[in-house]
Amino acid sequence: MFVLIRDIITETAILGRLCFCGRVICNTLENRSKAIPCGMYAVLNSMSPKFKRELPLIWNEGVSASRGIRIHRGNSAKDSKGCILVGMGRDVKKSLITESALAETMVTMLCRGVSQLIIENESMH
């Protein structure tokens, strides 16, 4: 199971850390105005019609799979229309994550064996 802990909120983004087996494996970034609700989500890799590659798709009873929320590469809030971006590094002052292609590949591979994602808020500032 993955756990995404949101820990920083900026004017445009919500930054967090994605954990697997209790360890932080990468950073996350969501568009603040389009962030999905906290909760438990199902995770399943599938071919993304938009990105034309295998990516994790997440959904639950409140957020349908047809909404197309993916975990994918990107560096800033403008790269997300409601999806979760992943990156190996982050710059909180600039609301950016870095090395996102590497993080996407790793998370996509891990999601072949993971079926749940929990999203929760840490005390954000």
Buried (B, 14 or more C-beta within 10 A) or exposed (E): EBBBBBBBBBEEBBBBBBBBEEEEBBBBBBBBEEBBEEEBBBBEBEEBEEEEEBBBBBBBEEBEBEEBBBBBBBBBBEBBEBBBBBBBEBBEEEBBBBBBEBBBEBBBEBBEEBEEBBBEBEEEE
